[in-house]
Amino acid sequence: RPLSIARRLAYADCCWFVGDKAISQTAFCHLAKEDVPFPLLSTLAMELGRVQEYERALRVCKRAMALAPDCPEAK
């Protein structure tokens, strides 16, 4: 059974901290293309920034702002 989006975020984060940065970067980039639930978008944007995928992080932030324009976290 495939992992949920939240679990894939956690897995990619763990990979980053144990030094497997390539897997982490790939996983975050793939997640940026998926329909990530709003509560996880800010986490995904921060993780994309950590792996220096700034353009993708910006697109995720814009998606969050489109979903909830009045939410401070989205901004």
C-alpha positions as CSV (number, residue, x, y, z in Angstrom):
1,R,0.0,0.0,0.0
2,P,1.5,3.4,-0.9
3,L,2.4,5.9,1.8
4,S,0.1,8.9,2.4
5,I,1.4,12.3,1.4
6,A,2.1,13.2,5.1
7,R,4.1,10.0,5.5
8,R,6.1,10.7,2.3
9,L,6.9,14.2,3.6
10,A,8.1,12.6,6.8
11,Y,10.2,10.0,5.0
12,A,11.8,12.7,2.8
13,D,12.5,14.8,5.8
14,C,14.2,11.8,7.5
15,C,16.3,11.1,4.4
16,W,17.5,14.7,4.6
17,F,18.6,14.4,8.2
18,V,20.5,11.1,7.7
19,G,22.4,12.6,4.7
20,D,20.5,11.1,1.7
21,K,19.9,14.5,0.2
22,A,19.3,13.2,-3.3
23,I,16.3,11.1,-2.3
24,S,15.0,13.9,-0.2
25,Q,15.1,16.4,-3.0
26,T,13.6,14.1,-5.5
27,A,10.7,13.2,-3.1
28,F,9.9,16.8,-2.3
29,C,10.0,17.7,-6.0
30,H,7.6,14.9,-6.8
31,L,5.3,15.9,-3.9
32,A,5.2,19.5,-5.3
33,K,3.4,18.1,-8.4
34,E,0.7,16.3,-6.4
35,D,-2.5,17.5,-4.9
36,V,-1.2,18.1,-1.4
37,P,-3.8,19.0,1.2
38,F,-3.7,22.6,2.3
39,P,-2.5,21.9,5.9
40,L,0.7,20.3,4.4
41,L,1.5,22.9,1.8
42,S,3.5,25.2,4.1
43,T,5.6,22.2,5.3
44,L,6.2,21.2,1.7
45,A,7.2,24.8,0.8
46,M,9.7,24.9,3.7
47,E,11.2,21.6,2.7
48,L,11.5,22.6,-0.9
49,G,13.4,25.7,0.3
50,R,15.7,23.5,2.4
51,V,16.7,21.5,-0.7
52,Q,17.1,24.8,-2.7
53,E,14.1,24.2,-5.0
54,Y,13.0,27.8,-4.6
55,E,10.9,28.1,-7.8
56,R,8.9,25.0,-6.8
57,A,8.5,26.4,-3.2
58,L,7.2,29.6,-4.6
59,R,4.6,27.7,-6.7
60,V,3.5,25.8,-3.6
61,C,3.1,29.0,-1.7
62,K,1.1,30.5,-4.5
63,R,-1.1,27.4,-4.5
64,A,-1.7,27.8,-0.7
65,M,-2.5,31.5,-1.2
66,A,-5.1,30.7,-3.9
67,L,-6.7,28.1,-1.6
68,A,-6.9,30.3,1.4
69,P,-6.1,34.0,0.6
70,D,-6.9,35.2,4.1
71,C,-4.8,32.6,5.9
72,P,-1.6,34.1,7.4
73,E,0.2,30.8,7.1
74,A,-0.4,30.8,3.3
75,K,1.2,34.2,3.0
